[in-house]
Amino acid sequence: MDQIRDEIRDEQGRQVTAGATLVTPGVMPAGAPGGPGAAGTLAGANGTNPAGSGGTPGQERAATAQADGRRAAARADRDREGDGMWRGAGRVAVAVREREGATGGPGRQAAGEGAGPGGEPEAAMRVEHLNLYYGGFHALKDITLAIPARSITALIGPSGCGKSTFLRTLNRMNDMIQGVRIEGKVWLRDVDIYSGAMEVEELRARVGMVFQQPNPFPKSIYDNVAYGPRIHGIRDRRRLDEIVESSLRQAALWDEVKDDLRRSAYSLSGGQQQRLCIARALAVQPEVLLMDEPTSALDPAATARIEDLVTELKKQYTIVIVTHNMQQAARVADRTAFFLSGELIEYGPTSELFTRPRDRRTEDYITGRFG
């Protein structure tokens, strides 16, 4: 982060000044090998004085540089063992930097894409003064934000902060929980979904959901994807075939299953099952896709496939994703919201939130001081 200098002490009282500006990740701390001031930073340590040690000036400089390198490498090894906070924040910043390099800038959209009046991103959903109570417990506290269309919004924060509860308010999944009371407004385009102007069935067709654990139905691959369209009245076999193929292609699963669509969905791997669930959600052509930690139960290879898929899907859909993985948020999200104890602490472009947070609590969370 800009101008943030962390002083981290280990058990022996060793102090390391990080000197790392996360806006330009990859810059080494002062005195680290190859970093600013590496040569000469440790010169003269332990009472040694390279000057006058005998030998030519060139030999002295070489010997000093070699000793400096050894000491700095040893210090870097100690830092790698004890300095988890700095390293975690650094990896997030690297992910932000790599993403900016790939997209041409933080959260940048193509000219005119999803733009509203005054050049502001068009909002697919808007939340105004949302409060949610589980009986007497105040779980969400006066949340207000706008979710841009055809973009990825990540919700981050420690366990129990309210991010999954908030996600479920966007398609009224919390209605199923006894004792829940909700105040405020949640707009899908120009309709308040809690006003009674929209049936829950219509809402959940327009705002789909993918859960943390893959949950395919005990049916064939084909019947899993065709389930939603059939519920909404589509019976024509040719039309269903088109929907199933299109949805599986969008979910990057078609080529892996096209030769045997009648086999059980349970025969698929975990990553394939999750992509099948995404295809099932896409089959009813939603406007918004909610994803509650969709990769937390997957291996790294399957996670990468889902992240690539989500990045591709945002060209057509608005995606809101809950994640505990801040590097994942940095890789895929255009905007990020940080929740803490039921409050929305900070919300903005992902690159800004991770590299120039406005609130100290955000900084503390993304550098690993808690959570």
Summary of the structure (lengths in Angstrom):
residues: 371
radius of gyration: 25.5
end to end distance: 18.6
largest distance: 91.8
contacts: 1141
relative contact order: 0.14
helix: 41%
strand: 21%
